[in-house]
Amino acid sequence: MCGIFAYYGDRSDAVSLVIEGLKKLEYRGYDSWGFCAKDIDNNIHIHKEIGKISNAGKINTNYKSSIAMAHTRWATHGGVTYENCHPHTSEESDIVVIQNGIVENFQELRDELIKDGHKFTSETDTEVVPHLIQKYISFGFVNACKKALARLEGSFAFVILSKNVNEIFIARRDSPLIIGINKNEFFIASDTTPFAKYTRDIMYLDDNECLVINKKKYQFFSLITNEEIKKRVVTINWDIKSTDKGDFDHFMLKEIMEQKETIKRALNQKDEDIELVAKRINEAYGTFFLGCGTASKVCMVGEYFFSKIAHKHINAIIASEFPSYQHFLKDKSLIIGITQSGETIDLLEAIKIAKKKGSQILSLVNVEGSSVHRLSDYSFLINAGPEQAVASTKAATSQLALLLLMAYAVAGKLQEGRQLLIETASKINDMLNPRYLKHIKKIAKKIKKQSNIYIIGRNANYPIALESAIKIQEVSYIHAEGFAGGELKHGPIALIQDGVPCIALMSNDSFKEAMISNCMEVKARGGFIIGVAPENNEVFDYWIKVPDTSYAQAMVNIIPIQILSYYLAVLRGQDPDKPRNLAKSVTVK
């Protein structure tokens, strides 16, 4: 869960370029960062820092360099120390490596290298790689890299350079790396945002492949067969402005407000494509929704959508737990993977398991050309645009909108579903205004010092209660838990005492009266009730109004909680875009 950005080309300001690009990858890791540059005299320059790159002071970038690579770290092996920062080098500092991923057998390799006389300076798994390459360097730089990587177990994305040759070696297995190309220059990055201003032409590096670049040519190879692979250049359309905060203080608030438009963009799917997938769902021998984190809660909501609207049973499973369910798979089973980044390692592993069983793969993904997108038999782009904040907001509601549309299609009511979602998008547009934000900020000020917040909901609002807890936890660091309203009496109500906030997510449906009763039970124990509902009720101590949107209510109800979470974070002095210990794209187990 680290960010990589490297450059090889004709410019002489490669260091400035990679540092600028690395700032756009800080959401992928921000415990520490570093860069390596090779100057025109073949000298290696390495710089490392603890903390966020956005907090860095003035840095010397005056190296005349056309080869540079940079890395922002999210610690896995070893603490947040200077020694554990990337880049890592061989003992002679001739080989320099940056990595995303985990070398699972690093301890075994490290012990072997120590016996050979190698000395290590860090606690990281990555440091074994430059030492291992150094061990095989007599075979030549490229062959040494291939031999070293053949011995690694786990997932990885590497950029490797040598002091002694003007080549750069790039490789991946289960961790993303994308190559941007512009005439005689190459941009290597964990995603496209760092080089969006320089080129729209990209090439995808697939699993167990490597790329070798030098001044004369570039070549892709299989790490398994060593055969050369031909790649096509793909032109991607993107809006560069969408990767900037604009007039907003934080990406999180910007992305919340973009939901005025993103719901409509999610509906930009061809009827025939939706109906084809609906047919596949109806014909499938077992359908599974898979996701992680926020996406797993989206899956749970989708399970309710299909049950209520299409009278269809779908299995919603956390992707990391899916291996325990694989024996249910048949060649007629359908896997529907839901992901913002398209690079989540647990989902990728689940998809690979399903493909071995012959199951069909459908994905709902935000990043075109991502690993999940390319592994899928069918894929819908949710069209939310780049999501920079770690906490998912607009991507989640776009995923929900598309699942709701699919449920209507399975029921044979596609146009009815479209109309509902068009009307819902219009109501969300009206809801998201400065006065509404001010109203929610007021309640955030009232509860910002609380140690615990509880959220309850029934029906599709139950998984939204779970998602609400995630949002509050990850950006404000307040302990929050979501429960099914009917489960309160089976244990959680013991946690309620005077003044403890309890958020009730409600709809105008058959569960409304039961939810009011649950609120009364909490209030009788001294709880402070915050109602998120289309209508006010005397049991609420504070009411956050949401539009009445029928089956789309769960999708609407999460939006004020996103706003509340944002203001709780800001009022408590936290950075809502980069919460501690978290990264946007989870590419390690």
KARA-V98949 format. One line per field, one symbol per residue. phi: phi as a letter, one per 30 degrees, with the letter a starting at -180 (. if undefined). psi: psi as a letter, one per 40 degrees, with the letter a starting at -180 (. if undefined). burial: # if it has 9 or more other C-alpha atoms within 8 Angstrom, else .. Layout:
# KARA-V98949
phi: ???
psi: ???
burial: ???
This chain:
# KARA-V98949
phi: .bcbbbbbacdccededddeddddcdddladaaabbbcddcidccbbbbcjdddcdddbdcdcdbcbabbbcccdbcjddbedddddcbdedidcbbbbckbcdcdddddddddddjdcccbcddddddddddedcdddjedddddddddcdcjcabbbbbbdcbcbbcbabaibdbbccbbhcbbccadadedcedcaccbbcccehbbbcbbdcabbcbddcciddbcccdccccbceddccdidddbdededddddecdddddddbdeddddddeddddcdcjcbcbabieddddeddeededddcchbdbccbdedcdedcddddbdcdbcccbaddibddddddddddddddiddbcbcbccdidddeddddbbcddidieccddddbddddddddddddddddddibedddeddddddddddedddbeddddddddddddcdcdcbbcbbabhddddddddedeededcciddbbcbdeddedckdddddbeiddbcccbbdbdcdddddddddddddcjdcccccadbdbddddbccdbddbhddeddddddddedededddddciccddbddicbdcdcbd
psi: fihhhiihaeiefddddddddddeedeehfdiiiihihaeefihhhhiiiaideeiahihefhghehiiihhihhchiagiddeiiiiiidefdhhhiihahhdfddddddddddeeihieieidddddddddddedeeidddddddddeehiaiihihhiideifihhhiihehihihhhgbfihhhidaeddedediehiihhiifiihhhaddiihiihedeeiihhiihhhhhihddeeiebeididddddddeedddddddegihddddddddddddeighhhhhiibddddddddddddddddefhhihhhhddeddeedeeiieeihhhhhiddeehddddddddddddeeiihiihiehheiddddeidihhhefeihhdidhhcdddddddddddddddddeffddddddddddddddddddgidddddddddddddedeidihihiiibeeddddddddddddddeehhiiiihdeedefddeeehihehhhhhhiigaeedddddddddddddeeihhhhhidiiieehdhhhhiihfbeedddddddddddddddddddefihddgiieiidhgei.
burial: #########...###.#######################....#.#.######..#......############...#.#.#.########..#############..##..##...#....############.##...#.######...#.##########..#################..######.#####..#######..#######....#####...................#.#....#######.##########......##.#####..#.#######.##############.##...#######.#...#..##.#################.##.###.###########..####..#..######..#########################.##..##.###.######.##...##.###.###..#.#.#######.#################.########.##...##..#...#########..##..##.###.##.##########.#..###.#####.#..####################..######..#######.
